[in-house]
Amino acid sequence: MDNKSKQIGLAGTDIMMGKPISKKRVASIILSLMAGLFLTTGTYAQESKEAEMHKKAADLISRMTLDEKIGMMMNSTPGVERLGIKPYDWWNEALHGVARNGRATVFPEPIGLGATFDPEIVRKIGDIVSEEGRAKFDKAREMENYSRFTGLTFWAPNVNIFRDPRWGRGMETYGEDPFLTGTLGTAYVKGIQGDDPFYLKAAACAKHFAVHSGPESVRHSFNAEPSMKDLYETYLPAFEKLVKDADVEVVMGAYNRVFGESASGSKFLLTDLLRDTWGFDGHIVSDCGAIDDIFGGHHIAKDAVEASAIAIKAGLNLECGSSFRSLKTAIDRGLISEADIDKALEPLLMTQLRLGILFNDPDCPYYGIPASVIGSAEHFAVARQAAVESMVLLKNDNDLLPLRKDIRNVYVTGTAATDTYSMMGNYYGISDHYSTYLQGIVSKVSDGTNVNYKPAYTIVPTKDVNPGNYATAQAAQADYTIMFMGNNGTTEGEESDAISSASVGDRLSIDLPENQMSFFRSVVRMRKSNNHLIVVLTGGSPINLQEIAAGADAVIMAWYPGQEGGDALAELLFGEKNFSGRLPITFPIASQELPDFSDYSMKGRTYKYMSGNTMYPFGYGLSYGNSQYGDLTILTKKPKLGKPIDVEIPVANTGKVERTETVQLYVSTPNAGQGAPYSQLVAFERVTLKPGESQTVHFTVTPEQMKEFQEDGSTKLLKGTYKITVGAASPTQRSEELGVPLKCVNIKL
């Protein structure tokens, strides 16, 4: 008997026995029945709409010629004019704002969003992306502009794991941790796709599936062969979460091979795992040119005909590229059938029907968003908030920061201070409003403050810096020198994008170019005790900070913060806002201690498996003031193996300014450090506290979060001692050396 029937039965029993029924009881029953009716009706309506649209897709396919079907399966589709289907290009980008399509709001690069540990702001950004995307799509359609980057299928987010700090595309990800990546990726997808039970505001895409994180130089020929343990523990969880929890509409295959099969033509990945095991029902697209790689890079097939047939048989629906033009020949050769084409095409038509754009669907609730939302003040405000939350304070000796606004003399140096490109990152949009770091600083200081600026050096090395140049002397004499160092898109990025990369977008080491370090050393050498040095780092990946941390009074990681980066940094520097960003990736001490870049084993990688070589740990970041963590308490009486465990911890703000603490919970299983991770993040919560305020944070650790992955990829709950740690960073030896609050309890199960 279901719950509704039980309640009806109980009510009837009360009446038959002559028992009075309270008004509260009657109201409860009525509300329950109404809710049940609503849910049943809503579910029926959704299923009815789904069935109606599947029927429509099938009917359209039955009326298309083979050439028309094939034309609909490459990213740039000509449409089918006789059926009323307009041209459409599936390729659009929106990694941190609508990209490559004119004016749009530009948010922080995803690695910066990872540093926020804030799913809510990531969801807001996704919602803004689809809102601006819808408005731009409507305007493009009015102009009969069907070109690339005008559509509503956004190939984002990138939920690959940032396993090696040298990877040029690591900036596109949310960091090194699968739980954090899956949580933020899910928020972004939900924001982009909206909350209608059938229609999509825009379509999000989980990429690149799977086991993809460099090196860029061999991505078209590389065969990734992780252990099954690493595959299921590290490389797949974020994708699974986006499919099951966010109902992501699109999944993009990767360039590389996985266990000998092209990731964009792998039956194991695309059909057995993605569709049959996880229940994915959207469409699958290749990375751009990846079908060519099947024969040209991986040499699995002899030509485009065989490669296209392999991809279709594996479960691919859409090619970014044009090799699928050979599908007709593949049918002639008997490699595939027209029925295979029909099966592959149907999910593509369903995506367009869910978007309401295959035809102008009057039932779609997302039409009519005005162009005035694009780059609106409200959207700029979210971009600034995200930038503020993303920046990480790594060092603040003697509480040098925040600065007073009436300081006498400040010297700003480094080309990134005025370079908007150092704020953009990868796959960026273009805004009509940018706040550079120099503008932000000047906007905050007193009109009586002396401010000077010289670039001193370029991000890309051109020649050795003269240690006695004008910039060195002025920097050494200023009361406060704010020096901008780091990387931008010319030194790190995707294959062929980073023109100054010696490794096709990747970095050979995490060291900064010598011209930057030479200038830094000269300033440190010449400055006096009352000359304070603040270093602001730009870039999307870890940097060797040994010398910089030793020579500077304060160090800030600003990432690629987007259009509002300058104002956001200034608000933090001068204390209008407090730092709350936390590192989403470990900053190693040196490149020499890292495993080989092409080794996809997780041994020695990320906070989970690194036993040393840590400069700043995952989850680390400072704020103004101090927080105090109380004792970690196990609320569950007599915890048992296989049952949830509830814990709580009081957190207090003992400082004089409001601060946001990112409270993190890690689990160490019985074999921690001996095949299992030293620890793994399973929960976190941002807690904002006024001065003197305290809050008790509650977490529930589920049995699923306590399982250990086995060598075959399966999981087991083991008897033994589990350690639960709650604190302000990952529980490493380096965290303890840095004085990070960490509270732990051992539980024998």
N, C-alpha and C positions, 0 to 999 in steps of 0.2 A: 504494500500500500504506500503511495507517495504521500508527501507532507500535506498537500491540499486535502486528500481524502481522509487522512488522519484527523485533521482539524475539523472537517465537516462531521466526521463520525463522533468526535468528542463533543461537539456542540449538540448533536442530536441526542447523545446519551444524557447530557446534562438536562435537556428539556424533558426527555422521557421520564427521568427520575425525579422530576419536580424540583431540581436544583436551580436556584437563581443564577443568572448569568450577568456578571458585572458589565457596566458600560465599556470598561477598558477591554474586557474579554471579547465583547461583541465587536468593538472597533478593531481589535487585533485580527479577528477572524475575517472581517470584511476587507481590511487592508491586504491581508494575505491572499484572499481570493482575487482581489483586483490586481495585485502584483502578478499572481500566477497567470491571470488572463492576459495581462499586458505582455508578459514575457513570452507566453505561448503565441500570441498574435504577432509580436515582433519577430520571433523566430520563424514563424510561418511566412511572414512577409519577406524576410530575408531569403529564406530557402526558395520562395516563389520567384523572387527577383533573380536569384542565381540560376534557377532552372530556366527561366524565361530567356536570360542572356546566353546561356549555353545553347539553347535551341536556336537563338538568332545567329550565334557564331557558326553553328553547324550548317544552317541554311545558307549563310554567305559562302562558306567554303564549298558547298555543293554547287554553287552557281559560278565559281571562279574557274578560269582555265588554269592549267598547270603553270604556265608562265606567270600569270597573275599571282598565284600562290607563292611561287618562288620569289617574286619581286617584293612580297610583303615580309620576307624573312631575312632581309639585310637591313642594316641600320638606316640607310637612306632609301625609304620606300616611295615609289612613284604614285601610290594610291591606285584605286580602281575607279576611274571616272564614271563608267557606265553603271556602277553600283552605288555611286554617291560617296565613295571613300576618298578622302582628300590625301594628298601627299603628307608624309610624316617622317621626320628623322628622330629615331629613338635615342640618339646620342645627345645627352645633356649632362652637365656637371653642376654639383651643388655641395661641394665638400664642406664649405663654411660660409654659405651664402650662394645665391644664384651666380654661376660663373660663366665667363666667356660670352656674355650676352648683354653687353651694354650696362647701363646704370643699375646698381643693386647695393644693398647693405652688405658690408664686408665684416664678418665676424672673425674671432681668433681662429687660427689654424687648429685642427682637431687635437694635436698634442697639447696645446694650451687649454682647450676645453677639457681634456683629460685631467689637467692640473686643477680644474675647478672641483672635481669630485661632486658635481652638482647636476644630477639628472634633470631637475626641473628647468634649469636655464637652458640645458641642451635641448629639451623638448620644446621650449619657447622658440629657440632658434630654428628648429625644424619647422615649426608652425609658420614662422615668418618667411622662411625660404619658400614654402609652398604657396603662401599668400602672394608674395611678390612674383613667384613663378607663374601663378594663375593670371595675374594682372598682365604680365608681360606676354604670356601665351595669347591671351585674348587680343591684345594690340597687334601682335604679329599676324594672327589670323585675319584681322581686319585689313592688314596690308598685303594679304596673300603671301606672306613670308613664311615659307615652310623649310627654311634652311636649318643647318645644324645648330644646336644649342638654343632652339626656340621651343622645344617640346616640354612635356611634363613627366618624362621618365628620367629621374635624376639618379645618376650612377654614383651614389653615396648612401651610406658611409663606408669607409674603408675600415674593416674590423680585423685586419691581419694583426698579428702580434709583433710588436717592436722588439724582436729578440736580440738584435745586435745594434749597438749604438752607431755603427758606421753606415747603416742603410740610409740612402738618400731619401727614400719615401717614408721613413719612419714618422716624419712630421705629420703625415696624413692620417695616422692612427691615433687611438686614445691611450697608447702606451704599451707596457710590457705585460700587463696582467689580464688574463681572460675574463675574470669576474668584473673588473672595472670596465673593460672594453665592452663586454656584453651588456652591462647595465646602461652605459651611456649610449651605446649604439641602439639599443632598444628604445630609449627615450627619443633619440633623433628620428628614428623610423616612425614612431607614433606621432611625433609632431608633424612630419612631412605628410603622412598619409591621412591624417584626420581621424575622426571618430564615427563616421557614418558606417552603418552595418554592411553596406554594399559598395558605395561609391568611394573613390579615392580622391583626396584633394590634389595629391601628386603621388607618383610611384617612387618609392625608395628602393635602393639596391644594396645588398650585402656583397662586398667584394674584398679580396679576390680569392675565390674558393678553389683550392685551399693550399695551405702550407707554402705561403708566398711571402718572403721578406728578404729578397736579395740573394746574392749580389746582382745588381742591375746589369752588369756587363755580360752575364751568361743566362739571363732570364728566358731567352728564346730557345735555349738548348738544355738547360739544367734539369736534372732528375733529382727531385727531393725524395729521400727515403728515410723518413723519421721512424723511430720505433713506434709500434702500435700504442704503447703507453704515452709517448709524447704526442702522438696524433690526437688521441682522445682527451688527454689531460690539458693540452696547451693549444693546439692549432684549430680544433673544431668547436669548443664550447661557445664561443661568441656567436658563430654562425648558427648553431643550434638554437641559441636563445632568441636570436632575431627571427628565426623561422617560427618557433613555437610560441614565444611571448609577444612578438610584435607583428606577426603575420606579414612579414616583409614580402613585397610583391615581386621583386626581382632578385636574382642571384647571378653574379658575374663569375665565370670561370677564370682561372689564372693562366699565365703564359707557360709556366714550367710544367714538367711532367711530375706525377706523383706515382711512385711504384711502377714506373715505366709507361704509364698512360698519360697523354696530354690532359691537364686539368680541365681543359675546355672540351675534351672528348673522352672523358672517363666514365664508363658505366658504373663503376664502383661509387664514385663521388656524386654524379648527377642523378642517377636513377636509384641504385640500391640504397644509398645513404640519404640523399636529399629528399627524394620523393617517397620511396617505399618505407623508409625507417622514420623519417621526421615528419612526413605528411605535407611537404611543400606543394602548393598548388598554383604558384605563379608561373612566371616564365624565366628561362635561363638564357643569358647572353654571354657570348665569348668576349674575352678582352680583345682589344682592337688589333687585328692581324694575327690572332692566336691560331686561326685555322690554317693560315699559311705556315705557321711554325710546325704544324703536325707533319708536314712533308719537307719543309725547307730547313727547320731547325732541329727537330727531333728525329727526322727520318723514319717515322713510323709508317708513313704512306709514301707512294711514289709520285703522287701529284695531287692537285686540288680536288679532283673528282673523288679519289679514295679518302682524302682527308675530310671532305664534306660529308661523305657517307658515314665515316666513323663517328663524327660529331652528332649527326642526326640519330644514329642507332644508339649512341650513348645517352641521349636525352636532351641535347642542346636544341633550343627553339629559334634563337636569333643570332646572326653573325654580325659583329662589328667588323665590317670589311666587305669583300666582294667575291670571295671564293665560292660562296653558295650559288653563284651564277652557273656553276657546273653541276648542280643537282639534277638537271634534266638528263645530262650525260650519265650521271650515276644510276638513274632509273634505267636508261637504255642498256647499261652494262649489267643490270640485274643486282646491283649492290644494295639498293633500297627500292621501295615501292612508292606509288603515289599515296597509298594509305599512310605510309610513314610521314610523308609531307603533311598530310591532313592533320595527323596527330600532333605534329610539331607546331603547326600554325595556330591551332585552336587556343592555346594559352595566350598567344600574342593578341588575338582579337579580343579575348576576355579582358586583358589589361586595358585595352583602349575602351572597351565598353564600361569597365569599372571607372575609368577616368571621365566617361561621358563624352569622348571626343571622336569616336569612330563615326558617329553622327552627332549632331547637336541634340543632346538628350535633355528634354525639359525637366526630367525628374532629378537630374544631378544638382545637388545643392550648392555647388562651388562655382557656378557661373556668376558673372556680374561683379567681381571684385574690382574696384576702381583703381586706375593707375596711380592715384594719389597715395596709395599705401607704399609705393616703391620709394625706398629711402626716406621714409617718414621720420619725424622727430621721435615717435614712439619706438621705432625700430632702431634708430641710432642709440637711444637710451639703453636698450637691451644689449646692443653691441658694446657699449661702454661698460655696463655692469659685468658682462662676460670677460672683458679685458681686465677689469679690476680683479675679478676672482681668479683669473688664470695666472697672474704673475706671482713668482715664488721668491720670497726673501730667504736667501741662503746664509747670509752672514750679516751681523749688525753689532759690531764691537762697541761696547760701552754705550749702547743705545744711541748711537749717532743719529739714526733715523727715528722719528720723522724730523725733517728740517724745519726751522722757523722760516716764515715768509719774509722776515726782515733781516735775513743774513746780508752781510755787507758786500761780499764778492763771490761770485760763482763762475766757474769756467767750464764750458761744455765742449767736449771734443769727441772725435770719431764720426765718420761719414754717416753712420746709421742714425745719428741724431736728426738729420734732415732728409734722410732717404726713405721715401714711402715704400720702395721695393723691399726694404728690410722689415716692413710691417705686414707684408702680404702673404708670404708663404707660397704654397703650391695650390694649383687649381683655384685661383682667386677670381673674384669679380672686380668690378671697377665702381668706385663710389664717386660722387661729385663733391664729397667732403672728406678730407683727411686731416687729422691732427698729428703733426710730427712731434717727436719727443722734445725738440727744442721749443716749438710753439707752446707745448704743454707746460714746460718749466717756466718760460717767460710769463705765461698767463697767471702764474701763482705768486711770483715774488713781488715784493714791494717795489713801488716806483723809484724808491731810493736805492735799490740794489743794483750793483754793477754786474752785468751779465756779458760775457764774451764767448765767442765760438770760433773754433778753427777745426777743419776736418782732420788734419794731422796725418792721416793715412787712409788708404782705401781698404774695403773688405777684401777685394781681390789684390794680391800682392803685385806691385808694379816695379818697385825698386826698394832697396834697403833704406830704412829711415835714418836720417842723421840725428843721433841722440841729442845734439845741441841745437836742434832747429827751434824756430820761434814757438811752436806749440808746446814743446817740452818745458821751456822756461816759464811760459805763462801758466801752464798747468801746475808746475811746481810751486808757484808763488801765490796761487789763489787760496782763499780760505777753504773753499770747497770745489773740488774738481769732480765732475760727473763724466766719466769716460765710457763711451759706447764701444763694445767689442763684440765679436761673434761672427755669425755666418748669415748669408742670405741665399736667395735662389740661384745665384751664380756659382756658389760653392757646394751646394747640396740640393738634391732633388731627384726627379725621375730621369731615366735614360735620355740623354741628349739635351735635357732642359738646363742642367747646371753646366754652363759653358766652361767654367774654370775647374771643374772636377777632373782629377786625374784618373777617375775610375767610373766614368759614364754616369755620374750622378751621386755615387757613393763617396764616402771619404775614406782615405787609406788609414787615417788615424783620427783620434778625437782631439788632437792638438790644434790650436789656432795657428794661422799663418805667421811666419816669423816676423813680418813687418809690424804686425799688431803687438806681438810679444816684445819686440825690441823697443817700441815706443813706451809700452807699459813699464818695462824695466828702467828705462831712462827717467821716467817720471818718479817712480818709486825711489830711485837712487838720489834724485835731486831734492825731493820734497823735505820740508822741515816738519817738526812734530805737530805744529798747529795747522798744517796743510792736510785737510781731510780728503780721502780718495774714495769715491763711490763708483763701482763698476756695474754697468747695466749690460747684460748679455742678450744678444738677439740670436735667433736660430730655432731649429726644430729638433735638435738632438743633443745628447750630452757632450760636454766640453771638458777637456783636461783643466781642472781648476786648482791644481796644486800651487803654482806660483801666484795666481791671481788671488786666491783666498789668503795666502800668506802676506801679500803686499797691500791689499785693499782693506779699508775699514768696513765697508759694506758691499755685498754682492747680491745682485738681483737677476733672476732669469725671467726675461720678458717675452720669450718665444717670438712668434709672429702674431701680434695681438689684433691685427685688423685695423680698420679705419680710425678707431677711437683710441688707439694705443697711446698717443702722446698725452691726451687729457687723463687717461686712466693712470698712467705712470705718475703724472704730476699729482693727482689726488692722493696717491699712495706715498710718494716722497714727502709731501708736506702735511700728511696726517689727516687729510679730510676723509680718507678711507683707510681701513686696516688691511694688511696683507692676509689672505686666507688660502692662497694657492699652495698645493702640495705636489711633490714630484710624482708624475705617473710612470717614471722610468728611473732606474738606478743610474747615478753618475759614477762611472768607474774612475779609479785613480789614473790608470794608464792603459793604452791600447795593447801594449805588449803582453798583458796578462789575459787578454780575451781569447776565447777559443777561435779556431779557424772560421772565417766568415761563411764558408760554404758548408760547414758541418751543421746539420739541422738537429743534432742532439741537443737537448736542453741542459745537459751537464755543464756546469760552470756559467750558466746564463740566468739573467734576471735575479731578483731577490730570492726567488724560490730555491735556486740551486747554486748561488754564489757564496763561497765561504770566506772570501776576502776581496781585495781590490775594489773596495767601495769608498768613494769620497763622500757622496751624499746618498743616503738610502732611499728606496722607493717609499713614497708617502710622507717624505720629510718636507718641512717648510716652517719658517718662523712667522710670528705675528708680533705686533706691538703689545707690550704687557705680558702677562703670564697666565697660564692655566694650571690648575691643580687637579689631579686625578685622585679620587678616593680609592677605597678597596674594591676590587672586583668581587661581586657576590654571585654565587650560584643559587638561583631561586628554586630550581627543580629539586624536590626532595627525592633522595635515593635515585640519582640518574641511572638509566639503564641503556645498554647497547641497543641501538635501533629506535630510540625515542628522542624527541626534541629536547633540547636543554636550553632553559631560559637563564639569562645572566643580566646583571645590571651594574652600572658604575656611575657614581656621582662625579660630575665635572664642574669645577668652579672657576670663575674669572676673578683672579686675585689682583689684577692690574687696575689701572685708572681709566682705561678706554674700552669701548665695546670691541669685542673680538669674536671671530667665528672659528670654532675648533672643529676639525674633521676627525671625529672619533672613529678609529679603525679597529676591526676585530679580525684576528688571525687564528687559525687552527693549525696545530702541529700534531700529526698522527703518530701512532706507536713506532713507525719506522722512519720518523723524520730524520733527514740527513743521511739515511742509509737506503737510498732508492726512492724514498718519498721526499717531497719538498721540505726544506727546513721549516717553512711555515707557508700558509696561503691565506690570502684575503678572502673572507666570506661575507663580510658586511661592513658598512660604514654609514655614518650619519653626520651631516653638517649641523652644528649646534651654535647658535648665535647668543652670546651672553653679554649683558650689560655689566659694568663694573660692580663687583660684589655679588653678582647673581650666580646661582648654581642650578644645575639641572641633572636629573638622573636619567641616563640613557639606557634603554632596554633593548636587548638583542635576543633573538631566538636562533640557535644553531640547529639546523636540521640534520637528520641522519645522512642525507645525501651529501651534505657539506663535510662530513667526517669520514667519507669513504676514501680508501687508497686505490689509486689506479694500479692495475697489474700489468705485467709485460705484454699480455695479449689484448690490452685495451679495456678489459672488464674492470669493474670496481668491486671492492669488498670492504665490509665493516669488520675490523679486526679487534679482537680482545686485547686490552693493554691500556697503557696510560696515554691520555690525550692532554695536550696543553692548550689552553685558551688564553690568548693574550689580547688585551685591549690597550691601545695607546695612540700616540701621535705620529707613528711611522711604523714601518715593518720592523719586527723584532730581530735586529741583527746586532753584532758586536759593535759595529760602527754607530748604530743608533744610541747604544748605551754610552759610547765615548762622547757623543754630542749632547748628552744629557736629555734625551727624548724621554718623556713620561711613558712608562710601560708597566702595566699591571697584568699579572698572570696567575692562573690557577691550574693545578694538575688534577685530572679526573680519571680515576681508574674504572674502566668499563669492562 
